[in-house]
Amino acid sequence: MSENTVASVFLLILASLAASPATAQETVRIGVGFGFAFLPAYVCEDLKLVEKYAKRDHLELKASYQHLVGAAAMRDALSSGTIDIAPFGTAPLLAAWEKTKDTPQQVLAVSGLSTLSPVLLAVRPEVRTLADFRSSDRIAVPTATAPQLYLLQMQSEKVFGQYDKLRGQIVVEPHPQAVADLLAGNDSIAGYFSSAPFTEIALADGRVHKVLSTSDVIDGKASFLILGATKAYVGEHPKVADAVAKAMDEAARIIRSDPHHAAEVYLSHEPSKTLSAASLAAVLADIKDDFGNAVRGVGAFADFMARHGELKAPPQSWKEIVAPALLNSPST
């Protein structure tokens, strides 16, 4: 081979290397909504924690966080491939898991986000249990598929022997409106099934007291939000699923160790005219153990849904509904 030929081949190799990056960068699109339970995702976004753990596994990855409003929009975006990972409540995740079972689109839990405990609040002093609500009383929940609704049905089953006893008394109201209506004391609502930080806002009024919380309904904690992805996506991107789970767990540790900074992160994503960093930090200090990647309460929700026909073949173990990255987590 002549010197000119060798030089030409060398130049071609250099040109090829310059035109193609050594490592292609992947993007994971994570759907998020609004509210305190999304704080770990906000911490991950600001500190690029998903990218950090992907890099440790020799993967160049960019995490994109896309705000969507409503559970239906999230599910549609996941099924259409507009996003790769979406948030679910425990019951909606179980329903999606069964509906898509034995298909590449089966939904699996990739990471827990929070186990925030919803709390049923009341103003009237005589209301101490579900049995104390009058048949004319209305109870507010934030959405028609919220964990609060399922907890209310579970407790109704215990108290009345009828899970849908209070169905006609349930109204859907966003948290700020429900707080305002409860504190107004005008009987527009008699109970409000809250979640942080609105629980603490309402309880700041001395007239408000707790009637019911998650621990009264099930033995232990239950996931408030869970990140889910399709089995096909998890199978094709196992390192991404692992990076997301590890990142969310580190975000939880950061929230526990520095609640004031975590409060500032939250307010930078969801500015508020009524909530200060100091007040949110105080709330976070009280609920610091309610964040992490574990998925909890699967058995309690699955059993309830199976009893009432929402699941035909419930999972026998939480391990059936999670991605491999979570198999060694302290889930329940």
C-alpha positions in Angstrom: 0.0 0.0 0.0 1.4 3.4 -1.0 2.0 6.2 1.4 -0.7 8.2 -0.3 -3.2 5.4 0.2 -2.4 5.0 3.9 -2.8 8.7 4.4 -6.2 8.7 2.7 -7.4 5.8 4.8 -6.2 7.6 8.0 -8.1 10.7 7.0 -11.3 8.8 6.3 -11.1 7.2 9.8 -10.6 10.6 11.4 -13.5 12.0 9.5 -15.7 9.1 10.6 -14.8 9.5 14.2 -15.5 13.3 14.1 -18.9 12.8 12.5 -20.1 10.1 15.0 -20.0 10.7 18.8 -18.3 8.0 20.8 -21.5 7.5 22.9 -25.0 8.3 21.8 -27.1 10.1 24.4 -30.5 8.7 25.3 -33.4 10.6 26.7 -35.9 9.4 29.2 -39.2 11.4 29.3 -40.7 11.4 32.7 -44.3 12.6 33.2 -45.0 14.6 36.3 -48.0 16.4 37.7 -48.4 19.0 40.5 -48.2 18.6 44.2 -46.0 17.8 47.2 -45.7 14.1 46.2 -43.7 15.1 43.1 -40.9 16.7 45.2 -38.4 13.8 44.7 -38.8 14.3 40.9 -38.1 18.0 41.3 -35.0 17.3 43.3 -33.9 14.8 40.6 -34.4 17.4 37.9 -32.5 20.2 39.6 -29.6 18.0 40.7 -29.6 15.8 37.6 -29.6 12.7 39.7 -31.0 10.3 37.0 -28.1 11.4 34.8 -25.7 10.9 37.7 -26.7 7.2 38.2 -26.9 6.5 34.5 -23.4 7.8 34.0 -22.2 5.5 36.8 -23.6 2.6 34.7 -21.7 4.0 31.6 -24.9 5.4 30.0 -25.1 8.9 28.6 -28.7 9.9 29.5 -30.8 13.0 29.7 -33.9 13.1 31.8 -36.7 15.3 30.5 -39.6 16.1 33.0 -42.9 16.8 31.3 -45.8 18.3 33.2 -49.2 16.9 32.3 -52.5 17.5 34.1 -54.6 14.6 35.1 -54.2 10.8 35.4 -55.9 10.1 32.1 -53.5 12.4 30.2 -50.6 10.6 31.9 -51.9 7.2 30.9 -52.6 8.2 27.4 -49.2 9.7 27.0 -47.5 6.5 28.3 -49.5 4.2 26.1 -48.9 6.4 23.0 -45.2 6.6 23.7 -45.2 10.4 24.2 -43.6 9.8 27.6 -41.6 6.8 28.9 -42.4 6.9 32.6 -45.6 8.1 34.2 -46.9 8.6 37.8 -49.8 6.4 39.1 -51.6 5.9 42.4 -51.4 2.3 43.7 -54.9 1.4 42.6 -54.6 2.8 39.0 -51.2 1.1 38.6 -52.7 -2.2 39.6 -55.6 -1.7 37.2 -53.2 -0.8 34.4 -50.9 -3.8 35.3 -53.8 -6.2 34.9 -55.3 -4.6 31.8 -52.0 -4.8 29.9 -50.9 -8.2 31.4 -49.1 -10.6 29.1 -48.4 -7.8 26.6 -45.3 -5.7 25.9 -47.3 -2.7 27.1 -47.9 -4.2 30.6 -47.3 -1.4 33.2 -44.6 -2.1 35.8 -43.6 0.0 38.8 -40.2 1.6 38.2 -39.9 3.6 41.4 -42.0 4.7 44.3 -42.2 8.5 44.9 -43.9 8.9 48.2 -46.0 7.3 50.9 -47.6 10.5 52.0 -50.5 9.7 54.3 -53.8 11.3 53.4 -55.8 12.4 56.4 -59.6 12.8 56.7 -60.3 16.1 58.5 -63.5 17.5 60.1 -64.5 20.6 62.0 -67.6 19.5 63.9 -66.3 18.2 67.3 -68.7 15.2 67.3 -67.3 13.8 64.1 -64.7 11.3 65.3 -65.3 8.3 63.1 -66.9 7.6 59.7 -70.0 6.5 61.6 -70.4 10.1 63.0 -71.0 11.7 59.6 -74.7 12.3 58.9 -76.3 11.0 55.7 -76.5 14.6 54.4 -72.8 15.4 55.1 -70.5 15.7 52.1 -66.8 14.5 52.1 -64.3 16.1 49.7 -61.6 14.2 47.9 -59.2 15.7 45.3 -59.9 13.5 42.3 -62.2 10.6 41.4 -59.3 8.1 41.4 -57.3 9.6 44.3 -55.9 7.2 47.0 -58.2 9.1 49.4 -61.2 7.6 47.7 -59.9 4.0 48.0 -59.0 4.5 51.7 -62.4 5.9 52.4 -64.0 2.8 50.7 -61.7 0.4 52.6 -62.7 2.0 55.9 -66.4 2.1 55.0 -66.1 -1.6 54.5 -64.7 -2.0 58.0 -67.2 0.3 59.7 -70.4 -0.3 57.8 -69.7 -3.7 56.1 -70.4 -1.8 52.8 -67.5 -0.3 50.9 -69.7 2.1 48.9 -71.9 3.2 51.8 -70.7 6.9 51.4 -70.6 7.0 47.6 -73.4 9.5 47.3 -71.7 11.8 49.8 -68.4 12.1 48.0 -67.6 15.3 46.1 -64.5 16.1 44.1 -62.8 19.4 45.0 -59.2 20.6 44.5 -57.3 20.9 47.8 -57.3 24.7 48.2 -61.1 24.9 47.6 -61.7 22.0 50.0 -59.6 23.7 52.8 -61.5 26.9 52.3 -64.9 25.1 52.4 -64.0 23.1 55.5 -62.8 26.2 57.4 -65.8 28.2 56.3 -68.0 25.9 58.5 -71.0 26.4 56.3 -71.8 22.7 55.8 -70.8 22.8 52.1 -68.5 20.0 53.2 -68.3 18.2 56.5 -65.1 16.3 55.8 -62.0 16.8 53.7 -59.7 13.9 52.9 -56.4 15.9 52.6 -52.8 15.4 51.9 -49.6 17.4 52.8 -49.1 20.3 52.9 -52.9 21.1 52.9 -53.3 18.8 55.9 -51.0 21.0 58.0 -52.6 24.2 56.6 -56.1 23.1 57.7 -54.9 21.8 61.1 -53.4 25.2 61.9 -57.0 26.1 62.6 -57.7 24.8 66.1 -61.2 23.8 65.1 -60.0 21.1 62.7 -59.1 17.6 63.9 -58.1 14.3 62.3 -60.7 11.6 61.8 -58.8 9.0 59.8 -55.4 8.4 58.2 -53.8 5.6 56.2 -52.5 3.8 59.3 -56.1 3.4 60.6 -57.1 1.7 57.4 -54.2 -0.7 56.5 -51.3 -2.2 58.3 -48.4 0.0 57.4 -47.8 2.6 54.8 -49.2 2.8 51.2 -47.7 4.4 48.2 -49.3 7.7 47.3 -47.5 7.9 44.0 -45.5 5.4 41.9 -43.6 5.8 38.7 -44.6 3.2 36.1 -43.3 2.2 32.6 -44.2 -0.5 30.1 -42.5 -3.9 30.3 -41.2 -3.3 26.8 -39.5 0.0 27.9 -38.0 -1.6 31.0 -36.7 -4.5 29.0 -35.1 -2.3 26.4 -33.7 0.2 28.9 -32.9 -1.7 32.1 -30.1 0.8 33.0 -32.6 3.7 32.7 -35.1 2.0 35.0 -32.3 1.3 37.5 -31.0 4.9 37.3 -34.5 6.3 38.0 -35.0 4.1 41.0 -31.6 5.0 42.5 -32.1 8.7 41.8 -35.5 8.9 43.4 -34.0 7.2 46.5 -31.2 9.7 46.7 -33.7 12.5 46.3 -35.6 11.1 49.3 -32.3 11.1 51.4 -31.7 14.7 50.4 -35.3 15.7 51.5 -34.7 14.0 54.8 -31.3 15.6 55.5 -32.1 19.1 54.3 -35.9 19.9 54.4 -35.3 23.6 54.0 -33.5 23.2 50.7 -36.1 20.7 49.6 -38.8 23.2 50.4 -37.0 25.8 48.3 -36.8 23.3 45.4 -40.5 22.7 45.6 -41.4 26.4 45.6 -39.1 27.0 42.6 -41.2 24.5 40.6 -44.6 25.4 42.2 -44.5 29.0 43.4 -47.1 29.8 46.1 -48.5 33.0 47.5 -49.6 31.3 50.7 -46.8 28.8 51.4 -43.3 29.9 52.6 -40.1 27.9 52.5 -40.1 27.9 56.3 -43.6 26.5 56.6 -42.9 23.8 54.0 -39.7 22.9 55.7 -41.5 22.3 58.9 -44.0 20.0 57.1 -41.2 18.1 55.5 -39.4 17.6 58.8 -42.6 15.9 60.0 -43.1 13.7 57.0 -39.4 13.2 56.0 -39.7 9.4 56.0 -42.6 9.4 53.5 -40.3 9.6 50.4 -38.3 6.8 48.8 -38.3 4.3 45.9 -40.1 1.5 47.7 -43.6 0.5 46.6 -45.8 -0.1 49.6 -49.4 -1.2 50.3 -49.7 -3.3 47.1 -51.3 -6.3 48.9 -53.9 -4.2 50.8 -55.0 -2.4 47.6 -54.9 -5.5 45.4 -57.0 -7.5 47.9 -59.6 -4.8 48.2 -59.8 -4.3 44.4 -60.2 -8.0 43.9 -63.0 -8.3 46.4 -65.0 -5.7 44.5 -64.3 -6.8 41.0 -61.7 -4.2 40.0 -59.1 -6.9 39.6 -59.9 -10.4 38.2 -56.4 -11.9 38.9 -54.6 -9.8 41.5 -50.9 -10.2 42.0 -49.9 -12.7 44.7 -46.9 -10.6 45.6 -45.7 -7.0 45.0 -42.7 -8.5 43.1 -45.1 -9.3 40.2 -45.8 -5.6 39.5 -42.3 -4.1 39.8 -39.3 -3.7 37.4 -36.2 -5.8 38.2 -34.5 -2.7 39.7 -37.0 -2.8 42.6 -36.9 -6.5 43.4 -34.4 -6.0 46.3 -36.2 -2.8 47.7 -38.1 -2.8 51.0 -41.4 -2.8 49.2 -44.6 -4.4 50.5 
